[in-house]
Amino acid sequence: MEQPQAIIFDLDGVIVDTEPIHKKAELQACREYGFEPPGAAWSAFKGVRERDIFVAVAKRAGAWPVDVDDLVRRKTDIYLRLIAAELPTVPGSVDFVRSVKDLVGRIGLATSTTRTIAEATLRNLGVRELFDDLVTGEDVRLGKPEPEIYQLACSRFGLKPPDCLVIEDSDNGIRAAAGAGCRVAGITTSFPRQVLAAAGAHLIVDSFPELREQLVRRRTGK
């Protein structure tokens, strides 16, 4: 893998460990709207936009049609209240974000969540100003695993996809990034190595110190 000119981060499962908080907020929003999503429905939705999740679970629960925009707004309100009390991070992620610009120059975010949630999360971590650009699920027509979000992120940097390294934790996210033509580092915070490899990750790491070591080695040639 060549030294990247930019790194594009996913958010949930990469920088923050908030999938359980998302699930809690989504479940509460669904219950307030009078339906209970099937318990097994959530496993396939890591990396997927809130809008697409609510459409799928409402259909599976026999509650379709629902006002998806209202559900997303309610889920966002609940989620923001929850992270104000607790915002767990992936070990080493914040330090990596703060130091990696010395290696690559530019960093961005491409997340399936809403801009409100993405902005609030990065501000709460004290790293919003380090990101040169943010692309969210609201900026694209088709969410992950479709490649549109990463195609847009690369175009905003004025870079070709192979010049960008994406860090993802989910199979849906890796498929999106690889489908866009990006180089992809999969981190094993949510799925085992074999799932990340099958989705198309070019590099798989277990931690951010390991990824930093890989990047330093490629920069120095050692």
C-alpha positions as CSV (number, residue, x, y, z in Angstrom):
1,M,0.0,0.0,0.0
2,E,1.4,3.4,-1.1
3,Q,1.7,6.3,1.4
4,P,-1.7,8.0,1.2
5,Q,-2.2,11.7,0.6
6,A,-5.3,11.8,2.8
7,I,-7.0,9.6,5.4
8,I,-10.7,9.3,5.5
9,F,-12.2,8.0,8.8
10,D,-15.5,6.3,9.4
11,L,-16.9,7.5,12.8
12,D,-18.8,4.8,14.7
13,G,-16.7,1.8,15.5
14,V,-13.5,3.6,14.3
15,I,-13.2,6.8,16.3
16,V,-16.0,6.2,18.8
17,D,-17.5,3.0,20.3
18,T,-21.1,4.1,20.1
19,E,-22.9,1.4,18.2
20,P,-24.7,0.3,21.4
21,I,-25.8,3.9,22.0
22,H,-27.0,4.2,18.4
23,K,-29.0,1.0,18.8
24,K,-30.5,2.2,22.1
25,A,-31.6,5.5,20.6
26,E,-33.0,3.8,17.5
27,L,-34.9,1.2,19.5
28,Q,-36.4,4.0,21.8
29,A,-37.4,6.0,18.7
30,C,-39.1,3.0,17.1
31,R,-41.0,2.2,20.3
32,E,-42.2,5.7,20.7
33,Y,-43.7,5.4,17.2
34,G,-45.5,2.2,18.2
35,F,-43.5,-0.7,16.8
36,E,-40.8,-3.1,18.0
37,P,-38.1,-4.0,15.5
38,P,-37.2,-7.7,15.2
39,G,-34.2,-8.3,17.6
40,A,-32.1,-9.9,14.8
41,A,-32.6,-7.0,12.5
42,W,-29.8,-4.9,13.8
43,S,-26.8,-7.1,13.0
44,A,-26.9,-6.3,9.3
45,F,-27.0,-2.5,9.7
46,K,-23.5,-1.5,10.9
47,G,-22.3,1.3,8.7
48,V,-25.8,2.0,7.3
49,R,-27.6,5.3,7.4
50,E,-30.3,5.9,10.0
51,R,-32.9,6.6,7.3
52,D,-32.2,3.2,5.6
53,I,-32.2,1.4,9.0
54,F,-35.6,2.8,9.9
55,V,-37.1,1.9,6.5
56,A,-35.9,-1.6,6.8
57,V,-36.9,-2.3,10.4
58,A,-40.3,-0.7,10.0
59,K,-41.0,-3.0,7.0
60,R,-39.8,-6.1,8.9
61,A,-41.9,-5.1,11.9
62,G,-45.0,-4.6,9.7
63,A,-45.2,-0.9,10.6
64,W,-44.6,0.5,7.2
65,P,-45.2,3.3,6.2
66,V,-43.8,5.6,8.9
67,D,-42.5,9.1,8.9
68,V,-38.8,8.4,8.5
69,D,-37.7,12.0,8.8
70,D,-39.5,12.3,12.2
71,L,-37.9,9.0,13.3
72,V,-34.4,10.3,12.4
73,R,-35.0,13.6,14.2
74,R,-36.2,11.7,17.3
75,K,-33.4,9.3,17.2
76,T,-30.9,12.2,16.9
77,D,-32.4,13.9,20.0
78,I,-32.1,10.8,22.1
79,Y,-28.6,10.0,20.9
80,L,-27.3,13.5,21.6
81,R,-28.7,13.3,25.1
82,L,-27.0,9.9,25.7
83,I,-23.5,10.9,24.4
84,A,-23.6,14.1,26.6
85,A,-23.5,11.7,29.5
86,E,-21.1,9.2,28.0
87,L,-19.0,9.1,24.8
88,P,-16.9,6.0,24.7
89,T,-14.0,6.1,22.2
90,V,-12.1,3.3,20.4
91,P,-8.7,2.9,22.3
92,G,-6.0,5.1,20.7
93,S,-8.4,6.7,18.1
94,V,-8.3,10.3,19.4
95,D,-4.5,10.3,19.8
96,F,-4.2,8.9,16.3
97,V,-6.5,11.6,14.8
98,R,-4.4,14.3,16.6
99,S,-1.1,12.9,15.3
100,V,-1.8,11.5,11.9
101,K,-1.9,14.8,10.0
102,D,1.9,15.0,10.4
103,L,2.0,11.9,8.3
104,V,-0.6,12.5,5.6
105,G,-1.5,16.2,5.7
106,R,-5.2,16.0,5.3
107,I,-7.9,14.0,7.1
108,G,-11.7,13.7,6.5
109,L,-14.7,11.9,7.8
110,A,-17.2,9.9,5.8
111,T,-20.0,8.6,8.1
112,S,-23.5,7.2,7.5
113,T,-24.9,9.2,10.4
114,T,-26.3,12.7,10.3
115,R,-24.3,15.9,10.2
116,T,-25.7,17.0,13.5
117,I,-24.5,13.8,15.2
118,A,-21.1,13.8,13.4
119,E,-20.4,17.5,14.3
120,A,-21.5,17.0,18.0
121,T,-19.4,13.9,18.4
122,L,-16.2,15.4,17.0
123,R,-16.7,18.6,19.0
124,N,-17.3,16.6,22.2
125,L,-13.9,14.9,21.6
126,G,-12.2,18.2,20.9
127,V,-11.0,17.2,17.4
128,R,-13.5,18.8,15.0
129,E,-11.0,21.5,13.9
130,L,-8.6,18.8,12.7
131,F,-10.9,17.5,10.0
132,D,-10.6,19.2,6.7
133,D,-14.0,17.9,5.5
134,L,-17.0,15.9,6.7
135,V,-19.3,13.9,4.4
136,T,-22.4,12.4,6.0
137,G,-25.3,10.2,5.1
138,E,-27.3,13.3,4.4
139,D,-24.9,14.3,1.6
140,V,-25.5,11.3,-0.6
141,R,-28.4,9.6,-2.4
142,L,-27.2,6.1,-1.7
143,G,-25.6,5.1,1.6
144,K,-23.1,2.4,2.4
145,P,-22.4,-0.2,1.1
146,E,-22.8,1.8,-2.1
147,P,-19.5,3.7,-2.9
148,E,-21.1,7.2,-3.3
149,I,-20.0,8.6,0.1
150,Y,-16.4,7.8,-0.5
151,Q,-16.4,9.0,-4.1
152,L,-17.7,12.3,-2.8
153,A,-15.1,12.5,0.0
154,C,-12.3,11.9,-2.5
155,S,-13.6,14.5,-5.0
156,R,-13.8,17.1,-2.3
157,F,-10.1,16.6,-1.6
158,G,-9.4,16.8,-5.3
159,L,-7.7,13.4,-5.1
160,K,-8.1,10.1,-6.9
161,P,-9.5,7.3,-4.7
162,P,-6.3,5.2,-4.7
163,D,-4.6,8.2,-3.1
164,C,-6.9,8.1,-0.1
165,L,-6.7,5.6,2.8
166,V,-10.1,4.8,4.4
167,I,-10.3,3.4,7.9
168,E,-13.4,1.3,8.4
169,D,-14.7,-1.3,10.9
170,S,-17.7,-2.8,9.1
171,D,-18.2,-5.0,6.1
172,N,-20.7,-2.4,4.6
173,G,-18.2,0.4,5.0
174,I,-15.3,-1.5,3.5
175,R,-17.4,-2.5,0.5
176,A,-18.3,1.2,0.0
177,A,-14.7,2.3,0.2
178,A,-13.2,-0.5,-1.9
179,G,-16.0,0.0,-4.4
180,A,-15.0,3.7,-4.7
181,G,-11.5,2.6,-5.5
182,C,-9.9,3.7,-2.2
183,R,-7.3,1.8,-0.3
184,V,-9.0,0.4,2.9
185,A,-7.6,-0.4,6.3
186,G,-10.0,-2.5,8.3
187,I,-9.8,-2.3,12.1
188,T,-11.1,-5.2,14.1
189,T,-13.3,-3.3,16.5
190,S,-16.6,-4.7,15.2
191,F,-15.9,-7.7,13.0
192,P,-13.2,-10.4,12.8
193,R,-10.4,-10.3,10.3
194,Q,-12.0,-12.8,8.0
195,V,-15.1,-10.7,7.6
196,L,-13.0,-7.5,6.9
197,A,-10.8,-9.4,4.4
198,A,-13.9,-10.9,2.6
199,A,-15.4,-7.4,2.3
200,G,-12.2,-6.1,0.5
201,A,-9.9,-4.6,3.1
202,H,-6.4,-4.1,1.8
203,L,-4.8,-3.9,5.2
204,I,-6.2,-5.2,8.5
205,V,-5.1,-4.0,11.9
206,D,-6.1,-4.7,15.5
207,S,-5.3,-1.2,16.9
208,F,-4.4,2.4,16.0
209,P,-0.8,2.0,17.3
210,E,-0.4,-0.8,14.8
211,L,-1.8,1.3,12.0
212,R,0.4,4.2,12.8
213,E,3.4,1.9,12.7
214,Q,2.4,0.7,9.3
215,L,2.1,4.3,8.0
216,V,5.4,5.4,9.5
217,R,7.1,2.4,7.9
218,R,5.7,3.2,4.5
219,R,6.7,6.9,4.9
220,T,10.3,6.1,5.9
221,G,10.7,3.0,3.9
222,K,11.9,1.1,6.9
